Amino acid sequence: MTTFATIDSMVPEFQSALPSIAPEGLDTWTTTVPKEYVHRAAVAEVFLTGWRQTDTDVCTVTAQWPRAHSFYGPAHGFHDPLLFAETLRQTVPLLSHAVYGAPMDHKQIWRDLRVSLDPAALRTGLTPAEVELRVCCTDVERRGGVLRGMRMEVTATRDGLPLATASTMFSSHSRALYRRLRGAYADAEQAMAGAVVPPLPLRPELVGRDRAHDVVLSPRGDDGRWQLRVDTLHPIIFDHPNDHSPGMLLLEAARQAVQHLLGPAPVLTTGLDTAFHRYAEMDAPAWVAAEPLGDGRVRVIIEQHDALVFECVATTHPASAK
C-alpha cells in the first residue's frame, strides 16, 4: 500500500472545548487562529491569523511572518522560503476542520506539493510580513458526508504584492482508519522512543544554518548520500509527538541538501515540485541524495529500506540582498 506524509497532525481530545467561532472564521491581524486547528502545540508556532470563505470552495487565509524565528529565521535579507511551506501546511488542517468539517481527530496526509515563490517578495522589511492566501479547493472528496481529501490551488500575496503560487493535494483519515493504515507505527510516543539515534551533523555553515542543532543531514558517506538526522527533541520540527518523520523535516532536508550541493554561496529555494510516496519511519535510517539538473535546479530523493520515500525538484535563486 502506498502511503504518504501526514501534515504534522495531532489527535486532541477536546473538540468540544474549542472556541466558538463564526462560520466566516477569524478576520483579524491581532490574533492567531486556534493552535488546535493547525496541529501545533505551541501558540508561538502558529502563523495563520484568520480565514473567511468567499465563495463555494474558495477561501482567503491570512498569515503573519515574524521578523525573527528560532528555526525559520531570515537570512541574507530574505525570509526563509520554508515559512511559506509551513504556512501552507497550517492552511490544510485549518480549512479541513473549520470550513469542511473534518473532525479534530482526523489526520491530513500530504500527497504532493508544488510551490513557486517570487524572490523579491521574500525580502525582509521593518515590520512582520502580512501574507494573504487565496485558496481554491478542487477535487473535494467526501464519503458519508465526511471529508476524505482535496486539492488546494493557492495564489499568495505579501503586503498586497505577488508572493507565490502553489498546489497541494492531501487526504483526510479518521483515527480508526489511520491506525489501520499505520499498524504498529500508529503510537506516536512509542515511535519516537524507538527512533534511531541521530548521527553527527554536517557543519552548519555548509547547509545554511547557524546551529548544529538545526542541521538535519549527516556528513556524506562513501556512496555520496547523507543520512537524515531525526532529532525528536527538536522543539520546532517535533512540536508534539509524531509517529513518523514529518513532511516539513523532509522539506528541510531537501533545502539543506540543495545548499550543500550548490554552496558555499547562499541560495534561496524558491521552487518546489514534491511528491510524498511513503512515510519516513523513525526506527531505521533514511538516506538523502541530490543531483544537479542545471540552471539552479536540483533533484533530491529520500530512500528508506531501498524504497523511494520522497522526491523533490528544487529551483533556486542567489540569496543576494543587494
C-alpha positions in Angstrom: 0.0 0.0 0.0 1.3 3.4 -0.9 1.4 5.9 1.9 2.4 9.5 2.2 3.4 12.0 4.9 1.0 13.3 7.5 0.8 17.1 7.8 2.2 17.0 11.4 -1.2 16.0 12.7 -2.3 16.0 16.4 -5.1 14.0 17.9 -6.7 16.3 20.5 -9.4 15.0 22.8 -11.1 18.4 23.3 -13.0 19.3 20.1 -15.9 20.5 22.3 -13.5 22.8 24.2 -12.5 24.7 21.1 -13.6 28.3 20.9 -16.9 29.1 19.4 -16.1 30.7 16.0 -18.5 32.1 13.5 -18.7 30.3 10.1 -16.9 33.1 8.3 -13.9 32.5 10.6 -11.5 35.0 12.0 -10.6 38.0 10.0 -8.0 40.0 12.1 -4.3 40.6 12.3 -4.4 40.9 16.0 -4.6 37.2 17.0 -3.7 33.8 15.6 -6.2 31.1 14.8 -6.6 28.4 17.4 -3.5 26.3 17.5 -5.6 23.1 17.5 -6.8 24.0 14.0 -3.3 24.0 12.6 -2.0 21.0 14.6 0.5 22.9 16.7 1.2 22.5 20.4 2.9 25.9 20.8 0.9 29.1 20.2 4.2 30.8 19.1 4.4 28.5 16.1 1.0 29.4 14.7 1.5 31.8 11.7 -2.1 32.0 10.5 -4.2 34.9 11.7 -7.6 34.4 10.1 -9.8 32.9 7.4 -13.0 33.6 5.6 -15.0 31.7 2.9 -15.6 34.0 0.0 -17.3 31.6 -2.4 -18.1 27.9 -2.8 -14.8 26.1 -2.3 -12.9 29.4 -2.2 -11.3 30.8 0.9 -9.0 33.6 2.0 -6.4 32.8 4.7 -4.3 35.4 6.3 -0.9 34.9 8.0 1.9 36.9 9.6 5.5 36.0 9.3 7.8 37.2 12.2 10.9 39.2 11.6 12.8 36.6 13.7 12.3 33.0 14.4 14.4 30.3 16.1 14.2 27.9 13.1 12.6 29.7 10.1 14.5 32.8 10.6 15.6 35.3 7.9 19.0 35.2 6.3 20.9 37.4 3.9 18.0 39.9 3.8 15.3 37.3 2.9 12.5 35.5 4.7 13.0 31.7 4.9 11.2 30.2 1.9 10.1 27.3 4.0 7.9 29.8 6.0 5.6 29.6 3.0 5.6 25.8 3.0 4.7 25.8 6.8 2.0 28.4 6.1 0.5 26.0 3.5 0.9 23.1 5.9 -1.1 25.0 8.5 -3.7 26.0 6.0 -4.5 22.4 5.1 -5.8 21.4 8.6 -7.3 24.8 9.2 -9.7 24.6 6.2 -10.2 20.9 6.6 -11.6 21.4 10.2 -13.0 24.9 10.2 -14.6 25.0 6.7 -15.0 21.4 5.5 -16.0 20.0 8.9 -13.3 17.3 9.3 -13.4 16.1 12.9 -10.5 17.2 15.0 -9.1 13.6 15.4 -8.8 13.2 11.6 -5.3 13.3 10.1 -4.4 15.0 6.9 -1.9 13.3 4.7 0.3 15.1 2.1 0.5 13.5 -1.4 2.2 16.3 -3.3 3.3 19.9 -3.0 4.3 22.4 -5.7 5.5 25.9 -4.8 6.8 28.8 -6.9 8.0 31.9 -4.9 9.0 35.4 -6.1 12.4 36.1 -4.5 11.7 39.9 -4.4 8.6 39.3 -2.2 10.7 37.4 0.3 12.9 40.4 1.2 12.6 41.3 4.9 11.2 44.7 5.9 10.9 46.8 9.0 7.7 45.1 10.1 6.4 41.5 10.0 5.3 40.3 6.6 1.5 40.3 6.1 0.6 37.3 3.9 -2.7 36.5 2.2 -3.6 33.3 0.5 -6.5 32.8 -1.9 -7.3 29.1 -1.8 -9.4 27.4 -4.4 -10.4 23.8 -3.3 -10.9 21.3 -6.1 -11.5 17.6 -6.4 -13.2 17.7 -3.0 -13.9 14.1 -2.0 -16.4 13.1 0.8 -17.5 9.8 2.0 -20.6 9.6 4.1 -20.6 13.3 4.2 -17.1 13.4 5.8 -14.1 15.0 4.1 -11.7 12.4 2.6 -9.4 14.8 0.7 -9.0 17.6 -1.9 -6.5 19.7 -3.8 -5.8 23.3 -2.9 -4.7 25.7 -5.6 -3.2 28.8 -3.9 -2.3 32.3 -5.0 -0.5 34.3 -2.3 0.4 38.0 -1.8 2.7 39.7 0.7 1.6 43.2 1.7 -0.5 43.2 -1.5 2.2 42.2 -3.9 2.5 38.8 -5.7 4.4 36.3 -3.5 3.7 32.8 -4.7 1.6 30.2 -6.4 1.2 26.7 -5.0 -0.8 23.5 -5.3 -1.1 20.7 -2.9 -3.2 17.5 -2.6 -3.9 15.7 0.6 -6.2 13.0 2.0 -8.0 13.1 5.4 -8.4 10.0 7.5 -10.3 9.1 10.7 -8.4 8.0 13.7 -9.6 4.4 13.2 -8.6 4.3 9.6 -5.2 5.9 10.3 -4.5 3.3 12.9 -5.3 0.6 10.5 -3.0 2.1 7.9 -0.1 2.6 10.3 -0.4 -0.6 12.2 2.4 -1.0 14.7 3.6 2.5 13.9 0.4 4.3 15.0 1.5 5.1 18.5 3.4 8.4 18.2 5.2 8.3 21.6 6.3 4.7 21.1 7.5 5.6 17.6 9.6 8.5 18.9 11.0 6.3 21.7 12.2 3.9 19.1 13.8 6.5 16.8 17.4 5.9 15.5 20.0 7.9 17.4 20.8 10.9 15.2 24.3 10.7 13.6 26.7 13.6 13.9 25.6 16.6 11.9 27.3 18.4 9.0 28.9 21.7 9.8 26.0 24.2 10.0 27.6 26.7 7.6 27.6 24.0 4.8 23.8 23.9 4.8 22.9 27.5 5.6 22.4 27.0 9.3 23.9 28.7 12.4 23.5 25.9 14.9 24.3 22.2 14.7 21.0 21.5 16.5 19.2 22.7 13.3 21.2 20.5 10.9 19.2 17.6 9.6 21.9 15.9 7.4 24.9 13.9 8.4 28.3 14.1 6.6 28.2 12.2 3.3 29.0 8.6 3.2 31.2 6.8 0.6 28.1 6.5 -1.6 27.6 10.3 -1.7 24.4 10.2 0.4 23.6 11.9 3.7 21.7 10.2 6.5 18.6 12.0 7.6 19.0 13.3 11.2 15.8 12.7 13.1 16.1 14.7 16.3 12.8 14.0 18.2 13.8 16.6 20.8 13.9 19.5 18.2 11.2 21.9 19.5 10.0 23.1 16.1 10.3 20.0 13.8 8.8 17.9 16.6 6.4 20.5 18.2 4.5 17.5 19.5 4.8 13.6 19.3 4.7 12.3 15.8 4.6 8.7 14.6 7.0 9.3 11.6 9.3 12.0 10.3 7.1 15.0 9.5 6.8 16.3 6.0 8.4 19.6 7.0 11.5 17.7 8.1 11.8 16.1 4.7 11.4 19.5 3.0 14.1 20.9 5.3 16.4 18.0 4.4 15.9 18.8 0.7 16.6 22.5 1.3 19.8 21.7 3.2 20.9 19.2 0.5 20.4 21.8 -2.1 22.5 24.4 -0.2 25.3 21.8 0.4 25.4 20.8 -3.3 25.3 24.4 -4.7 27.2 26.2 -2.0 29.2 27.8 -0.5 27.4 30.9 -1.7 23.9 31.0 -0.1 20.9 30.2 -2.3 17.2 30.5 -1.8 15.0 27.5 -2.6 12.2 29.4 -4.4 10.6 26.5 -6.2 9.5 23.0 -5.0 7.9 20.2 -7.0 7.5 17.5 -4.4 5.9 14.0 -4.1 5.5 12.2 -0.8 5.5 8.4 -1.6 5.7 6.7 1.8 6.1 7.5 5.5 9.6 8.1 6.6 9.8 5.8 9.6 12.0 6.8 12.6 13.2 3.4 13.6 15.5 2.9 10.6 18.0 5.2 8.7 16.7 7.2 5.8 19.1 8.3 3.1 19.2 11.6 1.2 20.7 12.1 -2.2 20.9 15.1 -4.6 21.9 15.7 -8.2 22.2 19.0 -10.1 19.9 19.4 -13.1 21.3 22.6 -14.3 20.0 26.2 -14.2 20.0 26.2 -10.5 17.7 23.2 -10.3 18.4 20.2 -8.0 16.6 16.8 -7.7 16.6 15.4 -4.1 15.4 12.0 -3.1 15.0 10.3 0.3 15.0 6.5 0.4 14.5 4.0 3.2 14.7 0.2 3.1 15.7 0.6 -0.6 12.3 2.3 -1.4 11.6 5.8 -2.5 10.0 7.8 0.3 10.2 11.4 -1.0 11.4 13.2 -4.2 11.6 16.9 -4.9 12.9 19.1 -7.7 14.0 22.4 -6.2 14.5 25.6 -8.0 16.9 28.1 -6.6 17.8 31.8 -6.7 21.0 33.5 -5.4 20.5 34.8 -1.9 21.9 38.3 -2.6 20.4 41.2 -0.5 21.7 43.7 -3.0 
